[in-house]
Amino acid sequence: MTTSSSEKWPIKRSLLSPVAGLVLGFSQALGQTEESTGVELQLTIPEAPFHVVGDPAPLNWKFINPGDQRLAFMWEGCCRLNGRVSATLGQVTFQSEPSNDPAQLTAHRFARAARLYPGKSTQFETAISDWLQISESGAYQFSASYTGLLDNQRPNVTPGWQLWRQSTQSKPVETTLLIPIDYVARRVTLGKASGLSLSIKKDNPWNPIHGIQLELTFKNQSGQQLFLSWPSEFGIWILDSDNRRVPLSPTQIKTPPEELKIDPNDQIKKIITLDGRALESKPFGTYRVFVDYKTDDRRTPSNLVDINWQLSQSQLANLIRAASGGAKTGLRNKPLKLLRLHIASLGQALFQADVTRFDTKGQRLLSDLKLAAKLKSFGPKPGLVTVKLSIEKDGSLKFANQALAEALPPKGSIVENLNSITSIQRHLGWTVAVELQPKERVTEMQIAQALESLKSVERNLSKPPVLKTN
C-alpha cells in the first residue's frame, strides 16, 4: 500500500509492453469509430456495520452507458492497468499500483472485451483486496477511475461498436474496515450484541501431519434461546506474524451440518479439527487462529489461540523414520512431502539430528536430505536447474560455480558429484541439465572425452549435455 500524490497515474511502457496486443486481437473491424459518449462509473460495497480485512469484501464496478451508441472497452481486474482505486482515511489517501508480476501481465492478455449497450449497464465483481492492502482500521472512502482502452488495447468487435477510450471517475463510497486483530479486540462488545460468546482452547501442540484439535465453546448470553446453523455460520481465520489472514488457508469447518439450540445461559462444546495440510506449505513461525460467527445481521469472533508451526528434533526424527518407509498403499508419502517442502529451512536441524536414531533406510534418507538442504539455494524454485561445467585446458572437468563445488562432497569426482545431485533431485523439485563450457585451446578430442565421461550420468539428466562455445 502506497500513499497517493496529486500526479496523474503513470502508465509505464515497461509495464504495458508485455501485454501489447491483448488476446482479443489487434485488427480493428471495419466501420468502428474512435469517438465515444461518456460512461458513468458507480462503485458499490455491501452495506454492513464493518468488514474485516481478509473478508472477501466485494468492491463492485457498475458501468452505465447513458448514450445511444453501442460501446466496447476492455475489462480487467487482474493487473490494475486500466483501473485505479483510491482509499482515503482521514488526511491520507492510498492508491492501487499497477502489477509488475510477469505471470499476471501474461494473464492480462486474456482480459475480457466488455460491451455497453445504449441506456444499459454492466457490472463486474472484484474484492477490495484485489486492489489495496489495508493495514489500519477505520472508516474509509473508496473511489475509482477507469480508462476504457489503453493505447495498445483494441478489442476485436464487429462493425457498429464505438471504442470507448475515455476515462471515468466514480463518486466516493464509504465503508468501515477492521483489521483482524482489532476485530478480535471487540469480541466482548460484539458478543453482547449478538448474544453469543465464543471461546476456543487447545490441549496439544501443532502436529505437522495431523494438525490440531480445538475445543470451541458456545455460550448463550442473550436471555432467550439461540438457534445456530453449524458449521455454515462459522469460519476459521488463520493469521500470520503480521496479523494478516493467511492466503489460501482453510476457512470452512469440516463437520456434518446440524442445527444447534442453546437455552439462555447454557453452553455447548464442539471439536474443530484443523488438518496439518492447513500450514504444511506455509513458512515456519507462530500463527494465530480464531473462529468467526457471521450471519446477515450478527457477527462475533472467538479469542485467539497461538499455533507454533515448527519442527522439533523429535518431530523431525519421526518424519524421517516415517518417510524412509515409503508411501503407504494407495497413499502419498506425506512425511516426505513435508520434508521436501521445507528443505530450505531444515538445514541446521538436519545436521543436528542424531544419525544413530535411524535404521539403514533412515540414515540414507537423512544423508540425502542434508545434501538437498545445502543445494536448495542454487535452485530455490522447482524446475530445470542447469549445472555448468568448464572443460579445462588439460581436458579435466570443473564446476563453473565454485560455491556449488564447495557444497558437494569434497572427495567426490565430477561424475560422482553429478550422480549425487541427480539422485536427490526429487527432494529439490529439480530436473537437472548439464552445460559444458570449453576453455580456450581445448581440443575436439578433449571435448569428446568430456562428453564420454558423462555417459553414466546422462540417463538421469533431463536432456543430453549441451556444449556452449563462444
C-alpha positions as CSV (number, residue, x, y, z in Angstrom):
1,M,0.0,0.0,0.0
2,T,1.4,3.4,-1.0
3,T,0.5,6.9,-0.3
4,S,-1.0,8.8,-3.2
5,S,0.1,12.0,-4.8
6,S,-1.8,14.6,-7.0
7,E,0.0,13.4,-10.1
8,K,-1.8,11.6,-12.9
9,W,-1.3,7.8,-12.7
10,P,1.6,6.9,-14.9
11,I,1.2,4.0,-17.4
12,K,4.7,2.8,-17.8
13,R,5.7,1.4,-21.2
14,S,7.8,-1.2,-19.4
15,L,4.6,-2.5,-17.8
16,L,2.5,-2.3,-20.9
17,S,4.8,-3.8,-23.4
18,P,4.4,-7.4,-22.2
19,V,0.6,-7.1,-22.8
20,A,0.8,-5.4,-26.1
21,G,-2.0,-6.7,-28.3
22,L,-4.2,-8.4,-25.8
23,V,-5.7,-11.8,-26.7
24,L,-8.8,-10.3,-28.1
25,G,-6.9,-9.1,-31.2
26,F,-5.3,-6.1,-32.8
27,S,-7.4,-6.0,-36.0
28,Q,-10.0,-3.2,-35.9
29,A,-13.2,-4.2,-37.6
30,L,-14.4,-2.1,-40.5
31,G,-16.9,0.5,-39.5
32,Q,-15.6,1.1,-36.0
33,T,-15.2,4.7,-34.8
34,E,-12.9,6.1,-32.1
35,E,-15.4,8.6,-30.7
36,S,-17.4,7.8,-27.5
37,T,-20.0,9.3,-25.4
38,G,-19.4,9.5,-21.6
39,V,-19.7,6.4,-19.4
40,E,-20.7,6.6,-15.8
41,L,-19.0,4.5,-13.1
42,Q,-20.5,3.5,-9.8
43,L,-18.7,1.6,-7.0
44,T,-20.7,-0.5,-4.5
45,I,-19.7,-2.2,-1.3
46,P,-22.3,-4.3,0.5
47,E,-23.7,-2.4,3.5
48,A,-22.5,-3.7,6.9
49,P,-21.5,-2.1,10.2
50,F,-18.0,-3.1,9.2
51,H,-16.0,-5.5,7.1
52,V,-12.9,-7.3,8.4
53,V,-9.7,-7.1,6.3
54,G,-9.3,-10.6,4.9
55,D,-13.1,-10.9,4.2
56,P,-13.9,-11.4,0.6
57,A,-15.5,-8.0,0.8
58,P,-16.8,-7.1,-2.7
59,L,-15.9,-3.9,-4.5
60,N,-18.3,-4.0,-7.4
61,W,-17.9,-1.9,-10.6
62,K,-21.0,-0.7,-12.5
63,F,-20.5,0.9,-15.8
64,I,-23.5,2.8,-17.2
65,N,-23.9,3.9,-20.9
66,P,-26.2,6.9,-20.9
67,G,-25.8,7.5,-24.6
68,D,-27.4,6.0,-27.7
69,Q,-24.3,4.3,-29.1
70,R,-23.0,0.7,-28.5
71,L,-19.7,0.9,-26.7
72,A,-16.8,-1.6,-26.5
73,F,-14.0,-1.5,-23.9
74,M,-11.5,-3.7,-22.1
75,W,-12.4,-5.0,-18.7
76,E,-9.6,-6.2,-16.4
77,G,-9.4,-6.9,-12.7
78,C,-6.0,-8.6,-12.6
79,C,-3.2,-6.1,-13.2
80,R,-4.7,-2.7,-12.2
81,L,-3.6,-1.2,-15.6
82,N,-7.0,0.2,-16.8
83,G,-8.5,0.6,-13.3
84,R,-7.3,2.5,-10.3
85,V,-8.8,2.5,-6.8
86,S,-8.2,5.1,-4.0
87,A,-9.0,4.7,-0.3
88,T,-8.9,7.7,1.9
89,L,-8.6,7.5,5.7
90,G,-8.5,10.9,7.3
91,Q,-5.9,13.0,5.6
92,V,-4.2,10.0,3.9
93,T,-5.0,8.5,0.6
94,F,-3.8,5.1,-0.6
95,Q,-3.8,4.1,-4.2
96,S,-3.6,0.9,-6.1
97,E,-0.5,0.2,-8.1
98,P,-0.1,-1.4,-11.5
99,S,1.0,-5.0,-11.2
100,N,4.6,-5.8,-12.3
101,D,4.2,-9.6,-11.9
102,P,5.2,-11.2,-15.2
103,A,2.7,-14.0,-14.6
104,Q,-0.2,-11.5,-14.0
105,L,0.8,-9.4,-17.0
106,T,0.7,-12.6,-19.2
107,A,-2.7,-13.4,-17.8
108,H,-3.7,-9.8,-18.6
109,R,-3.7,-10.8,-22.3
110,F,-7.0,-12.7,-21.6
111,A,-8.8,-9.6,-20.4
112,R,-12.4,-9.5,-21.5
113,A,-13.9,-7.4,-24.2
114,A,-16.8,-5.7,-22.5
115,R,-19.8,-4.3,-24.3
116,L,-22.1,-1.5,-23.2
117,Y,-25.5,-1.2,-24.9
118,P,-27.3,2.2,-25.1
119,G,-29.0,3.1,-21.9
120,K,-27.8,-0.1,-20.2
121,S,-25.3,-1.0,-17.6
122,T,-22.8,-3.9,-16.9
123,Q,-21.3,-4.9,-13.6
124,F,-18.1,-6.6,-12.6
125,E,-17.3,-8.1,-9.2
126,T,-14.0,-7.7,-7.6
127,A,-12.8,-7.6,-4.0
128,I,-11.2,-4.7,-2.0
129,S,-8.1,-7.0,-1.5
130,D,-7.7,-7.2,-5.3
131,W,-6.7,-3.6,-5.4
132,L,-5.4,-2.5,-2.0
133,Q,-3.7,-3.9,1.1
134,I,-5.3,-2.3,4.1
135,S,-3.2,-2.2,7.3
136,E,-5.2,0.1,9.6
137,S,-8.8,0.1,10.9
138,G,-11.1,3.0,10.1
139,A,-13.9,4.5,8.1
140,Y,-12.6,4.6,4.5
141,Q,-13.8,6.4,1.5
142,F,-13.3,4.4,-1.7
143,S,-13.3,5.9,-5.2
144,A,-12.2,4.6,-8.6
145,S,-11.3,5.6,-12.1
146,Y,-11.3,3.5,-15.2
147,T,-9.9,4.0,-18.7
148,G,-11.9,2.1,-21.3
149,L,-9.0,1.3,-23.6
150,L,-5.3,1.9,-23.3
151,D,-3.2,2.8,-26.3
152,N,-2.3,-0.8,-27.1
153,Q,-5.7,-2.3,-26.5
154,R,-8.1,-2.9,-29.3
155,P,-10.9,-5.4,-28.8
156,N,-11.9,-7.4,-31.9
157,V,-15.6,-6.4,-32.2
158,T,-18.0,-6.3,-35.1
159,P,-18.8,-3.1,-37.0
160,G,-21.1,-0.6,-35.4
161,W,-19.4,-0.7,-32.0
162,Q,-17.7,2.5,-30.8
163,L,-14.4,2.1,-28.9
164,W,-14.6,3.8,-25.5
165,R,-11.1,5.2,-24.8
166,Q,-12.1,7.9,-22.3
167,S,-11.7,7.7,-18.5
168,T,-14.5,7.9,-15.9
169,Q,-14.5,8.6,-12.2
170,S,-16.8,7.2,-9.6
171,K,-18.2,9.1,-6.6
172,P,-16.8,8.1,-3.2
173,V,-18.4,5.3,-1.2
174,E,-17.7,4.8,2.5
175,T,-17.2,1.6,4.5
176,T,-15.7,0.7,7.8
177,L,-12.8,-1.8,7.8
178,L,-11.3,-3.5,10.8
179,I,-8.0,-5.3,10.7
180,P,-8.4,-8.8,12.2
181,I,-6.6,-8.0,15.5
182,D,-8.9,-5.0,16.1
183,Y,-11.9,-7.1,15.3
184,V,-11.0,-9.8,17.9
185,A,-10.4,-7.0,20.4
186,R,-14.1,-6.1,20.1
187,R,-15.2,-9.7,20.9
188,V,-16.8,-8.8,24.3
189,T,-18.9,-5.9,22.9
190,L,-19.8,-7.9,19.8
191,G,-20.7,-10.9,21.8
192,K,-23.1,-8.9,23.9
193,A,-24.7,-7.5,20.7
194,S,-25.1,-11.0,19.1
195,G,-25.9,-12.8,22.4
196,L,-23.3,-15.4,21.7
197,S,-19.9,-15.7,23.4
198,L,-17.3,-17.9,21.7
199,S,-14.1,-19.3,23.2
200,I,-11.6,-21.8,21.9
201,K,-8.7,-23.7,23.5
202,K,-6.1,-26.2,22.5
203,D,-4.9,-29.2,24.5
204,N,-1.9,-30.2,22.4
205,P,0.7,-28.5,20.3
206,W,0.6,-28.5,16.5
207,N,1.3,-31.8,14.8
208,P,2.9,-31.5,11.4
209,I,0.8,-34.3,9.9
210,H,-2.4,-34.4,12.0
211,G,-2.7,-30.7,12.8
212,I,-4.6,-29.8,15.9
213,Q,-7.9,-30.1,17.6
214,L,-9.6,-27.0,19.1
215,E,-12.4,-27.1,21.6
216,L,-15.0,-24.4,20.8
217,T,-17.4,-23.3,23.5
218,F,-20.7,-21.6,22.6
219,K,-22.4,-19.7,25.5
220,N,-25.8,-18.1,25.1
221,Q,-25.8,-14.8,26.9
222,S,-28.8,-13.3,25.1
223,G,-31.6,-14.2,27.6
224,Q,-33.5,-16.2,25.0
225,Q,-33.0,-19.4,23.0
226,L,-30.4,-19.2,20.3
227,F,-30.6,-21.2,17.1
228,L,-27.4,-21.7,15.2
229,S,-26.6,-23.3,11.9
230,W,-23.4,-25.4,12.5
231,P,-21.0,-25.1,10.8
232,S,-22.2,-22.9,8.0
233,E,-22.4,-19.8,10.1
234,F,-18.9,-20.2,11.3
235,G,-15.5,-19.9,9.8
236,I,-11.8,-20.3,10.6
237,W,-9.3,-17.5,10.4
238,I,-5.6,-18.1,10.5
239,L,-3.4,-15.1,10.9
240,D,0.4,-14.8,10.3
241,S,3.0,-13.0,12.4
242,D,1.8,-9.7,10.9
243,N,-1.8,-10.5,12.0
244,R,-2.9,-10.7,8.3
245,R,-5.1,-13.5,7.2
246,V,-3.0,-16.2,5.6
247,P,-3.8,-16.6,1.9
248,L,-5.2,-19.9,0.7
249,S,-5.6,-21.2,4.2
250,P,-8.8,-23.2,5.1
251,T,-11.8,-21.1,6.1
252,Q,-14.5,-23.8,6.3
253,I,-15.1,-26.1,9.3
254,K,-15.5,-29.6,8.0
255,T,-18.1,-31.4,10.1
256,P,-21.6,-32.7,9.5
257,P,-24.2,-29.9,9.5
258,E,-26.7,-29.6,12.3
259,E,-29.0,-27.0,13.9
260,L,-27.9,-26.1,17.4
261,K,-30.3,-24.9,20.0
262,I,-28.9,-23.2,23.1
263,D,-31.0,-22.2,26.1
264,P,-30.3,-18.9,27.9
265,N,-27.1,-19.1,30.0
266,D,-26.3,-22.6,28.7
267,Q,-23.3,-23.6,26.7
268,I,-22.3,-26.4,24.4
269,K,-18.9,-27.5,23.1
270,K,-17.7,-28.7,19.7
271,I,-14.4,-30.1,18.5
272,I,-12.8,-28.4,15.4
273,T,-10.1,-30.3,13.6
274,L,-7.5,-28.3,11.7
275,D,-5.6,-30.7,9.5
276,G,-1.8,-30.5,9.1
277,R,-2.3,-29.5,5.5
278,A,-3.6,-26.1,6.6
279,L,0.0,-25.0,7.3
280,E,2.2,-27.6,5.5
281,S,3.2,-25.2,2.7
282,K,3.4,-22.1,4.9
283,P,6.7,-20.8,6.4
284,F,7.7,-21.9,9.9
285,G,6.6,-19.4,12.5
286,T,3.8,-18.5,15.0
287,Y,0.3,-18.4,13.7
288,R,-2.9,-17.3,15.4
289,V,-6.3,-18.8,15.0
290,F,-9.8,-17.7,15.8
291,V,-13.4,-18.7,14.9
292,D,-15.7,-16.2,13.3
293,Y,-19.5,-16.3,13.7
294,K,-21.2,-14.4,10.9
295,T,-24.8,-14.0,9.8
296,D,-26.6,-11.2,7.8
297,D,-27.1,-9.2,11.0
298,R,-24.8,-10.6,13.7
299,R,-21.1,-11.2,13.9
300,T,-18.7,-12.0,16.7
301,P,-15.2,-13.6,17.0
302,S,-13.7,-16.0,19.5
303,N,-10.5,-15.5,21.3
304,L,-7.1,-16.1,19.6
305,V,-5.1,-19.3,20.0
306,D,-1.4,-19.4,19.1
307,I,-0.1,-22.2,16.9
308,N,3.7,-22.7,16.9
309,W,4.5,-24.2,13.5
310,Q,8.0,-25.5,13.8
311,L,9.6,-29.0,13.6
312,S,11.2,-30.0,16.9
313,Q,14.1,-32.6,16.7
314,S,11.7,-35.2,17.9
315,Q,9.1,-34.4,15.2
316,L,11.8,-34.2,12.6
317,A,13.1,-37.7,13.6
318,N,9.6,-39.1,13.4
319,L,9.1,-37.6,10.0
320,I,12.3,-39.1,8.7
321,R,11.5,-42.5,10.1
322,A,8.0,-42.4,8.6
323,A,9.3,-41.1,5.2
324,S,12.0,-43.7,4.9
325,G,9.4,-46.4,5.0
326,G,8.0,-45.2,1.7
327,A,4.4,-44.4,0.8
328,K,1.6,-46.5,2.3
329,T,-0.6,-48.5,-0.1
330,G,-2.7,-46.1,-2.1
331,L,-1.4,-43.0,-0.2
332,R,1.2,-40.4,-0.9
333,N,4.3,-40.2,1.4
334,K,3.1,-37.2,3.4
335,P,6.1,-37.1,5.7
336,L,8.5,-37.0,2.8
337,K,6.4,-34.3,1.0
338,L,6.5,-32.2,4.2
339,L,10.3,-32.6,4.5
340,R,10.8,-31.6,0.8
341,L,8.5,-28.5,1.2
342,H,10.7,-27.2,4.0
343,I,14.1,-28.5,3.0
344,A,15.5,-25.0,2.7
345,S,14.6,-24.2,6.3
346,L,15.7,-27.5,7.8
347,G,19.4,-27.5,7.1
348,Q,20.6,-26.8,10.7
349,A,18.1,-29.2,12.2
350,L,19.1,-32.0,9.8
351,F,22.8,-31.6,10.6
352,Q,22.0,-31.7,14.3
353,A,19.9,-34.9,14.0
354,D,21.4,-38.0,15.7
355,V,22.1,-40.5,12.9
356,T,22.2,-43.4,15.4
357,R,18.4,-43.0,16.0
358,F,17.6,-44.3,12.5
359,D,17.9,-47.6,10.7
360,T,19.7,-48.0,7.4
361,K,16.9,-46.5,5.3
362,G,16.5,-43.6,7.6
363,Q,20.3,-42.9,7.7
364,R,20.3,-42.9,3.9
365,L,17.4,-40.5,3.7
366,L,18.9,-38.2,6.3
367,S,22.2,-38.1,4.3
368,D,20.2,-37.2,1.1
369,L,18.2,-34.6,2.9
370,K,21.3,-33.0,4.3
371,L,22.8,-32.6,0.8
372,A,19.5,-31.4,-0.6
373,A,19.3,-28.7,2.1
374,K,22.8,-27.5,1.1
375,L,21.9,-27.4,-2.6
376,K,18.4,-25.9,-2.4
377,S,19.7,-22.3,-2.6
378,F,21.2,-23.0,-6.0
379,G,17.7,-23.6,-7.3
380,P,15.1,-22.3,-4.8
381,K,12.2,-22.8,-7.2
382,P,11.2,-26.2,-8.6
383,G,12.1,-26.7,-12.3
384,L,15.0,-27.0,-14.6
385,V,18.5,-26.4,-13.0
386,T,21.5,-26.3,-15.3
387,V,24.8,-27.3,-13.8
388,K,27.6,-25.7,-15.7
389,L,31.0,-27.4,-16.1
390,S,34.1,-26.0,-17.6
391,I,36.5,-28.1,-19.7
392,E,39.9,-27.1,-18.6
393,K,43.0,-26.8,-20.8
394,D,44.2,-30.3,-19.7
395,G,40.7,-31.8,-20.5
396,S,39.6,-32.1,-16.9
397,L,36.1,-31.0,-15.8
398,K,35.4,-28.4,-13.1
399,F,32.2,-26.9,-11.7
400,A,31.9,-23.4,-13.0
401,N,30.1,-22.4,-9.8
402,Q,32.7,-22.6,-7.1
403,A,30.1,-22.3,-4.3
404,L,28.3,-25.3,-5.7
405,A,31.5,-27.3,-5.8
406,E,32.1,-26.5,-2.1
407,A,28.7,-27.7,-1.2
408,L,29.3,-31.1,-2.6
409,P,31.3,-33.9,-1.0
410,P,35.0,-32.8,-1.2
411,K,36.4,-36.3,-2.1
412,G,34.0,-37.0,-4.9
413,S,34.8,-36.8,-8.6
414,I,32.8,-34.6,-11.0
415,V,30.8,-37.7,-12.2
416,E,30.3,-38.9,-8.6
417,N,29.1,-35.5,-7.5
418,L,26.8,-35.1,-10.5
419,N,25.3,-38.5,-9.7
420,S,24.8,-37.2,-6.1
421,I,22.9,-34.3,-7.4
422,T,20.7,-36.3,-9.7
423,S,20.0,-38.9,-7.1
424,I,18.4,-36.2,-4.8
425,Q,16.8,-34.0,-7.4
426,R,13.3,-35.1,-6.5
427,H,13.9,-33.8,-2.9
428,L,14.7,-30.4,-4.5
429,G,11.9,-30.4,-7.1
430,W,14.6,-30.2,-9.8
431,T,15.2,-31.5,-13.2
432,V,18.9,-31.4,-13.9
433,A,20.7,-30.4,-17.2
434,V,24.5,-30.1,-17.8
435,E,26.2,-27.4,-19.9
436,L,29.8,-27.8,-20.9
437,Q,31.9,-24.7,-21.4
438,P,35.3,-25.4,-23.0
439,K,38.2,-23.1,-22.2
440,E,40.4,-21.6,-24.9
441,R,42.6,-24.1,-26.8
442,V,40.6,-27.1,-25.7
443,T,40.7,-29.7,-28.5
444,E,37.9,-31.5,-30.0
445,M,39.3,-34.8,-28.7
446,Q,39.2,-33.4,-25.1
447,I,35.6,-32.3,-25.7
448,A,34.7,-35.7,-26.9
449,Q,36.4,-37.3,-23.9
450,A,34.5,-35.0,-21.6
451,L,31.2,-35.9,-23.2
452,E,32.1,-39.6,-23.0
453,S,32.9,-39.3,-19.3
454,L,29.3,-38.1,-18.6
455,K,27.6,-41.1,-20.3
456,S,26.9,-42.7,-16.9
457,V,25.1,-39.6,-15.7
458,E,23.2,-38.8,-18.9
459,R,20.3,-41.2,-18.2
460,N,19.4,-39.2,-15.1
461,L,19.5,-35.8,-16.9
462,S,16.6,-34.0,-18.4
463,K,18.5,-33.9,-21.8
464,P,21.9,-34.8,-23.1
465,P,24.8,-32.4,-22.1
466,V,24.9,-29.2,-24.1
467,L,28.1,-27.8,-25.4
468,K,28.4,-24.0,-25.3
469,T,31.2,-22.4,-27.2
470,N,32.0,-18.7,-27.6
